[in-house]
Amino acid sequence: MLGRRSHARVSIVAGAEGVLSLARDIAVRLDEGGQLVAISREPGVLGETVLVAVPDEGVNVIAEVIGSRPIITDGAVRHRLWLRQSSVERDATDSNLSDRGR
């Protein structure tokens, strides 16, 4: 019967290459030392490069995960991620919208 747990649902072709992008909600703040700290439901992978979209500011922050530790927040397990900022990019769609208003 299809759809059972033991039934294969995904098959990866040998030699396939690509990039997997997972969107997840996080809370980001600057700590006292000016370092980016994120709170996430999933743990971070040390050395992983991440793109943090900040829609209110119209920017994307490219950062590297330099630390990840589980914490308890409001009775739930979350993960504190320390990020090293690499660069900041303006969101192209946001800048196009603001140019139209001029």
Helices and strands as residue ranges (DSSP letters): E 27-30, E 36-40, E 49-54, E 59-73, E 76-90, H 92-100
